[in-house]
Amino acid sequence: MSALGGKVCVITGAGSGIGRALALDLAGRGARLALSDVDEAGLAQTAALVGPGAHTARLDVADRDAFVAYAEAVAGHFGVVHQVYNNAGIAFRRTVLESDWADYERVLGINLWGVIHGTKALLPHLIASGDGHVVNISSLNGIMAQPDMSHYCTAKFAVRGFTETLRTELDRDGHPVKTTVVHPGGIKTNIASAAFARAKADGLPVTPADERRVKLYNDKLLKMDPARAAKTIVDGVVAGRPRVMVGNDAKLLDGLVRLLPSLAPRLIVAGERRLG
């Protein structure tokens, strides 16, 4: 019997990418699934892939009231909730100087507040289960900063701090809930293409260099199969690891930032110039 057999696992952003891969991996281990996404078509595809029994709902994780209602609906449907995978996220590229207030509100609303909403709304149910686990997806950019990504990096660094703080509180107060913060490297998802498409839809200037960058990310940097990434994440959760690095690139850059904190930013900028 799998360690996850019969466990109720909530996954946000389940309509594609890592979220879909997590759903497939957890289903294969016998978990019962609550899946959500704003992309209803993608969500339906994921539900069809995992088979019957999954609870599905359209959810904007940035909407606090909607998330609270969703958490109650899931708990009411299954009678218990054991794990939440706060995975939903978007990417965006623009300098601090050029960014609008709305750019920060949109990215932080999903990538940070979505994690906080999911954790806060479901934490009482996780505690009540007697065997809870909060899994928050940060990023390689929760370890290292990159130019033009202040929105994304701010959110992902904060997800790390939020999750690690939560862990200290749960340990201190003796609650039966574990936490894991996940730092994926280059996973083969549509996040770069989606960010590019969103910029075009918003009427932002798109240059040939931007097009080359997206192609480079898709062809060279976003390499790991999402299924392999999901297995790494879930294996880490089962093992009770507080921190999971996904991919050799994440491990390498984590080591670089730790060992050479003053040199790392210069190396990152030099790499960015080559990409441009």
Stockholm file with secondary structure:
# STOCKHOLM 1.0

chainA/1-276         MSALGGKVCVITGAGSGIGRALALDLAGRGARLALSDVDEAGLAQTAALVGPGAHTARLDVADRDAFVAYAEAVAGHFGVVHQVYNNAGIAFRRTVLESDWADYERVLGINLWGVIHGTKALLPHLIASGDGHVVNISSLNGIMAQPDMSHYCTAKFAVRGFTETLRTELDRDGHPVKTTVVHPGGIKTNIASAAFARAKADGLPVTPADERRVKLYNDKLLKMDPARAAKTIVDGVVAGRPRVMVGNDAKLLDGLVRLLPSLAPRLIVAGERRLG
#=GR chainA/1-276 SS CCTTTTCEEEESSTTSHHHHHHHHHHHHTTCEEEEEESCHHHHHHHHHHHCTTCEEEECCTTCHHHHHHHHHHHHHHHSCCCEEEECCCCCCCCCTTTCCHHHHHHHHHHHTHHHHHHHHHHHHHHHHHTSEEEEEECCGGGTSCCTTCHHHHHHHHHHHHHHHHHHHHHHHHTCSEEEEEEEECSBCSSHHHHHHHHHHHTTCCCCHHHHHHHHHIIIIICCBCHHHHHHHHHHHHHTTCSEEEESHHHHHHHHHHHHCTTTHHHHHHHHHHHHC
#=GC SS_cons         CCTTTTCEEEESSTTSHHHHHHHHHHHHTTCEEEEEESCHHHHHHHHHHHCTTCEEEECCTTCHHHHHHHHHHHHHHHSCCCEEEECCCCCCCCCTTTCCHHHHHHHHHHHTHHHHHHHHHHHHHHHHHTSEEEEEECCGGGTSCCTTCHHHHHHHHHHHHHHHHHHHHHHHHTCSEEEEEEEECSBCSSHHHHHHHHHHHTTCCCCHHHHHHHHHIIIIICCBCHHHHHHHHHHHHHTTCSEEEESHHHHHHHHHHHHCTTTHHHHHHHHHHHHC
//
